[in-house]
Amino acid sequence: MISSKAILTGLASAVWLAATPASAQQSSCTREALHAAAQSYVAAQTAGDPARMNLTDQPRYVEELSGASLSEGILTKAQKIDHHLTIVDPQTCQTFTEVAITDPAHPYVLGTRLKLEADRISEIETFVTDQDDWLFDAENTARYAAAEDWGVMPEAKRSDRTTLIAAANAYLDLFNDPDVEVPWGTPCARLEGGIYTAKGRPDDSCNVGVPAGVEITDRRFIVDEELNAVVALVVFGKNKVPDSHLFRLENGKLRYIHTITVCRSFNCGYPLPAQLRERRQ
């Protein structure tokens, strides 16, 4: 059962959207247009050429929650992309794409949000993680994520928008409130950087603990009801680090969780787990 606090937060998001003018919601966006924009982003990142994207005259570009120059950001650096996963939200006219780049010269994992206006990209926001960031391992990210099923969810197993946001909020609330009821699914797989909780067993669980006393603020959501997925773009903890949590539900329960966290210090100040230290040697 999802906590009442999480449900109220999800309802508040839904009420805000309902009160927002249709022009601001960009409700005319189609899934086809959003997927085309995301594909153009992947092509642009592959080529290191933002001009591959259909941009507005003055697109807003953000890296790590700070305004940046599009001509100097990661998009100008050509990358061989080994994995990418996109969710699209026609209601808010936004997309989110998870990208893994395993190039040994400089591997990355990226989380990128696009916003469209009249089928042109008006905002690009990217979280850029590499070997200094939380549990980073691009090869593991690509391998584990590619093995998961992120196809269109059968309608009978889908949740509505409010329920998807409430489930995300319940998980995020758990970091600061141990009494929150999270809709854990079984099996469930949790991918944090290069650490994966699943063993391929029917009793795999994502309920393996989270740090306590951590406030997660400034939550923004992108919801894909066909994939039964939602991503939360947030500010994480006292150091206010950029973070994304991507969730997929099945029958109202959490099935997959992916985390991308940008650290202010190496591994956000925590020792690197032995299994990741061994992989770097």
C-alpha positions in Angstrom: 0.0 0.0 0.0 1.3 3.5 -0.9 1.6 6.0 1.9 -1.0 8.8 2.2 1.9 11.3 2.1 3.0 9.9 -1.3 -0.5 9.9 -2.6 -1.1 13.5 -1.6 2.2 14.5 -3.3 1.2 12.7 -6.4 -2.2 14.3 -6.4 -0.7 17.7 -5.9 1.4 17.2 -9.1 -1.8 16.1 -11.0 -3.7 19.1 -9.7 -0.9 21.4 -10.8 -1.0 20.0 -14.3 -4.8 20.2 -14.4 -4.6 23.9 -13.4 -1.8 24.7 -16.0 -3.0 26.2 -19.3 -3.0 23.8 -22.2 -0.4 25.9 -23.9 2.0 25.4 -21.0 1.2 21.7 -20.7 2.0 21.2 -24.4 -0.7 18.5 -24.5 -0.6 18.4 -28.3 2.8 16.6 -28.2 2.6 13.2 -29.7 4.7 10.1 -28.6 6.0 10.0 -32.2 7.3 13.6 -32.0 8.9 13.0 -28.6 10.6 9.8 -29.7 11.9 11.6 -32.8 13.3 14.3 -30.6 15.0 11.8 -28.3 16.4 9.9 -31.3 17.9 13.2 -32.6 19.5 13.7 -29.2 21.1 10.3 -29.4 22.3 11.1 -32.9 23.6 14.5 -31.8 25.5 13.0 -28.8 27.0 10.3 -31.1 28.2 12.9 -33.5 29.1 15.5 -31.0 27.0 18.0 -33.0 24.0 19.7 -31.3 22.9 20.9 -34.8 21.6 17.4 -35.4 18.6 18.4 -33.2 15.7 20.5 -34.2 16.2 23.3 -31.7 14.4 26.5 -31.0 16.2 29.7 -31.6 17.4 30.0 -28.0 17.3 26.6 -26.4 18.0 26.4 -22.6 20.9 24.1 -21.8 21.6 22.8 -18.3 24.3 20.5 -16.9 24.3 19.3 -13.3 21.4 21.7 -12.4 23.4 24.7 -13.6 23.0 26.8 -16.7 25.7 26.0 -19.3 26.8 26.8 -22.8 25.5 24.3 -25.4 28.7 24.9 -27.4 30.9 23.8 -24.5 28.9 21.0 -23.0 29.1 17.2 -23.3 26.9 17.3 -26.4 29.8 18.7 -28.4 31.9 15.7 -27.6 31.3 12.7 -29.9 30.5 9.5 -28.0 29.9 5.9 -29.0 26.6 5.1 -27.2 26.4 1.5 -26.0 23.0 1.7 -24.4 20.1 4.1 -24.3 16.6 4.0 -22.9 13.9 6.7 -23.4 10.6 7.4 -21.8 8.3 10.1 -23.2 5.6 12.2 -21.5 3.0 13.8 -24.0 1.2 15.6 -21.2 4.3 17.7 -20.2 6.0 17.5 -23.6 9.2 16.0 -22.2 11.5 13.1 -22.6 14.1 11.4 -20.5 16.9 9.3 -21.9 19.4 7.2 -20.0 22.7 6.7 -21.9 25.6 4.5 -21.1 29.0 5.1 -22.9 31.6 2.4 -22.1 34.6 3.9 -24.0 37.6 3.0 -21.8 39.2 6.3 -22.6 36.3 8.0 -20.7 33.1 6.2 -19.9 30.0 8.1 -18.9 26.4 7.5 -17.8 24.1 10.3 -18.8 20.5 11.2 -17.9 19.0 13.7 -20.3 15.7 15.6 -20.2 14.3 17.3 -23.3 11.3 19.6 -23.5 9.6 20.4 -26.8 7.7 23.5 -28.0 5.9 23.0 -31.3 8.0 19.9 -32.1 11.3 21.9 -31.5 13.5 21.3 -28.6 13.5 24.2 -26.2 15.3 22.7 -23.2 18.1 20.2 -22.8 19.1 19.2 -19.3 21.8 16.6 -18.6 23.2 14.8 -15.6 26.7 13.7 -16.5 28.3 11.0 -14.4 31.7 9.3 -14.7 34.2 7.4 -12.5 34.1 9.9 -9.6 30.3 9.6 -9.2 28.0 7.3 -7.2 28.8 3.6 -7.7 29.8 4.4 -11.3 30.4 1.6 -13.7 29.2 2.3 -17.3 29.8 -1.3 -18.4 27.6 -2.7 -15.7 24.9 -0.1 -16.3 24.8 -0.9 -20.0 24.8 -4.7 -19.4 22.2 -4.9 -16.7 19.8 -2.3 -18.2 19.9 -3.9 -21.6 18.9 -7.2 -20.2 15.7 -5.7 -18.6 12.3 -5.6 -20.3 11.3 -1.9 -20.8 8.8 -2.6 -23.6 5.2 -1.4 -23.8 3.4 -2.6 -20.7 0.2 -4.5 -21.3 -2.7 -2.3 -20.4 -4.0 -4.7 -17.7 -0.7 -4.2 -15.8 -0.5 -0.4 -16.1 -1.0 2.2 -13.5 -2.4 5.7 -14.0 -0.2 8.8 -13.8 -1.1 9.7 -10.3 -0.2 6.2 -9.0 3.1 6.2 -10.9 4.1 9.6 -9.3 2.9 8.4 -5.9 5.0 5.3 -6.1 8.1 7.3 -7.0 7.4 9.7 -4.1 6.9 6.8 -1.7 10.4 5.4 -2.5 12.0 8.9 -2.3 10.2 9.6 1.0 11.6 6.4 2.5 15.1 8.1 2.7 13.7 10.5 5.4 10.8 8.5 6.8 11.3 4.8 7.6 7.6 4.3 8.1 6.6 5.1 4.5 4.9 2.1 2.8 6.6 1.6 -0.6 4.9 -0.6 -3.2 7.7 -3.1 -3.4 7.3 -5.7 -6.2 8.7 -9.2 -6.4 10.8 -9.7 -8.3 12.4 -6.2 -8.4 15.8 -5.1 -9.7 17.6 -2.0 -8.5 20.5 -0.6 -10.5 22.6 2.1 -8.8 25.5 3.0 -10.9 27.3 -0.3 -11.3 25.6 -2.2 -8.5 22.7 -4.4 -9.3 20.5 -6.0 -6.6 18.9 -8.8 -8.7 20.3 -12.3 -9.1 17.7 -13.4 -11.7 15.6 -15.2 -9.0 11.8 -14.9 -8.6 12.3 -13.5 -5.1 14.7 -10.7 -6.1 13.9 -7.6 -4.1 14.6 -3.8 -4.2 13.9 -3.5 -0.5 17.6 -3.8 0.5 17.9 -0.6 2.5 18.5 3.1 1.8 20.5 5.7 3.8 18.5 7.3 6.6 17.8 10.9 7.3 18.2 12.1 3.7 15.9 14.7 2.4 15.2 14.6 -1.3 13.8 17.9 -2.7 12.8 19.8 -5.8 11.2 16.8 -7.4 10.2 16.9 -11.0 8.5 14.0 -12.8 8.3 12.7 -16.4 5.7 10.0 -16.8 5.4 7.4 -19.6 2.1 5.6 -19.1 2.6 3.2 -22.0 5.9 2.0 -20.4 4.4 2.3 -16.9 7.5 4.3 -16.0 8.3 7.5 -14.2 11.5 9.4 -13.7 12.1 11.8 -10.8 14.7 14.5 -11.3 15.6 15.6 -7.8 18.1 17.4 -5.5 19.5 14.7 -3.2 20.7 15.1 0.4 22.4 17.9 2.4 25.0 18.3 -0.3 22.2 19.0 -2.8 23.6 16.7 -5.6 21.8 16.2 -8.9 20.0 12.9 -9.0 17.6 10.9 -11.1 15.5 7.9 -10.1 13.9 6.0 -12.9 11.1 3.6 -12.0 9.1 1.0 -13.9 6.0 -0.5 -12.2 4.1 -3.7 -13.0 0.6 -4.3 -11.5 1.1 -1.3 -9.3 4.4 -2.6 -7.8 8.0 -1.5 -8.4 9.7 -3.7 -11.0 12.9 -1.8 -11.9 14.7 1.2 -10.3 17.7 3.0 -12.0 19.7 5.7 -10.2 22.1 8.3 -11.6 23.7 10.5 -9.0 26.3 13.3 -9.6 28.7 13.5 -6.6 30.5 16.6 -5.2 33.3 14.4 -4.0 34.5 10.9 -5.0 31.6 8.5 -4.7 29.8 11.1 -2.7 32.2 10.6 0.2 31.6 6.9 0.7 34.1 4.1 0.1 33.8 2.3 -3.2 32.4 -1.3 -2.8 34.9 -4.0 -3.2 33.3 -5.4 -6.3 33.7 -2.1 -8.1 37.2 -1.5 -6.8 38.2 -4.9 -8.2 36.7 -4.0 -11.6 38.8 -0.9 -11.8 42.1 -2.6 -11.1 
